[in-house]
């Protein structure tokens, strides 16, 4: 069992080294950005109003309203950013905080 764990860790390290060196196929390490994202659900989970969410994460209030009311949909990069907000809101806040 310990050998199996060791082998898996070693394999993971080898993969990481190959990726860092640019020798791993990029297709093996891609990202998935969903076609749709529920902005309102993310905002509600964070217990923020539309204006507080917009201000905290750098969106225009009108954009948040348009997304939530279905008048517009977030672009790919906005969906990726929203996914990061959903998974690590504190990290995003820390990164955006003015020193």
C-alpha positions as CSV (number, residue, x, y, z in Angstrom):
1,X,0.0,0.0,0.0
2,X,2.8,2.5,0.9
3,X,4.5,1.6,-2.4
4,X,1.2,2.5,-4.3
5,X,1.0,5.8,-2.5
6,X,4.7,6.5,-3.2
7,X,4.2,5.6,-6.9
8,X,1.2,7.9,-7.2
9,X,3.1,10.8,-5.6
10,X,6.1,10.2,-7.8
11,X,4.0,10.0,-10.9
12,X,2.3,13.3,-9.9
13,X,5.6,15.0,-9.4
14,X,6.9,13.8,-12.7
15,X,3.7,15.1,-14.4
16,X,4.1,18.5,-12.6
17,X,7.7,18.7,-13.7
18,X,6.8,17.9,-17.3
19,X,4.1,20.5,-17.3
20,X,6.3,23.2,-15.8
21,X,9.0,22.4,-18.4
22,X,6.4,22.6,-21.2
23,X,6.8,19.0,-22.1
24,X,3.3,17.8,-21.1
25,X,0.5,17.9,-23.6
26,X,-1.6,21.0,-22.8
27,X,-4.8,19.1,-23.5
28,X,-4.1,17.0,-20.4
29,X,-4.1,20.1,-18.2
30,X,-6.9,22.2,-19.7
31,X,-9.6,24.1,-17.8
32,X,-13.3,23.8,-18.1
33,X,-15.4,27.0,-18.1
34,X,-19.1,26.2,-18.1
35,X,-21.3,27.6,-20.7
36,X,-23.7,28.9,-18.1
37,X,-23.1,30.2,-14.6
38,X,-25.7,31.2,-11.9
39,X,-24.5,34.7,-10.9
40,X,-27.4,35.2,-8.5
41,X,-26.7,31.9,-6.7
42,X,-23.1,32.9,-6.2
43,X,-24.0,36.3,-4.9
44,X,-26.7,34.9,-2.6
45,X,-24.3,32.3,-1.2
46,X,-22.0,35.1,-0.3
47,X,-25.0,37.0,1.3
48,X,-24.3,40.1,-0.7
49,X,-26.6,42.6,-2.4
50,X,-26.2,43.2,-6.1
51,X,-24.5,46.5,-5.4
52,X,-22.2,45.1,-2.7
53,X,-21.2,42.1,-5.0
54,X,-20.5,44.5,-7.9
55,X,-18.4,46.8,-5.7
56,X,-16.5,44.1,-4.0
57,X,-15.5,42.2,-7.2
58,X,-15.2,45.1,-9.7
59,X,-18.3,44.7,-11.7
60,X,-20.7,47.4,-12.9
61,X,-24.0,47.1,-11.0
62,X,-25.9,47.2,-14.3
63,X,-23.9,44.2,-15.5
64,X,-24.9,42.2,-12.4
65,X,-28.5,43.1,-12.9
66,X,-28.4,42.2,-16.6
67,X,-26.8,38.8,-15.9
68,X,-29.2,38.0,-13.1
69,X,-32.3,39.1,-15.2
70,X,-31.2,37.2,-18.3
71,X,-30.7,40.2,-20.5
72,X,-27.0,39.4,-21.0
73,X,-24.8,36.4,-20.2
74,X,-21.3,36.6,-18.8
75,X,-18.5,36.2,-21.4
76,X,-16.0,33.3,-21.1
77,X,-13.5,35.3,-19.0
78,X,-16.2,36.7,-16.8
79,X,-17.5,33.2,-16.2
80,X,-14.0,32.1,-15.3
81,X,-13.7,35.0,-12.9
82,X,-17.1,34.2,-11.4
83,X,-16.0,30.6,-10.8
84,X,-13.0,31.8,-8.9
85,X,-15.2,34.1,-6.8
86,X,-17.5,31.2,-6.1
87,X,-14.7,28.9,-5.0
88,X,-12.3,31.4,-3.3
89,X,-14.0,34.7,-2.6
90,X,-11.7,35.7,0.2
91,X,-8.7,35.1,-2.0
92,X,-10.2,37.4,-4.7
93,X,-10.9,40.1,-2.1
94,X,-7.4,39.9,-0.8
95,X,-5.9,40.1,-4.3
96,X,-8.1,43.1,-5.2
97,X,-7.6,45.0,-1.9
98,X,-5.9,48.3,-2.2
99,X,-2.8,48.4,0.1
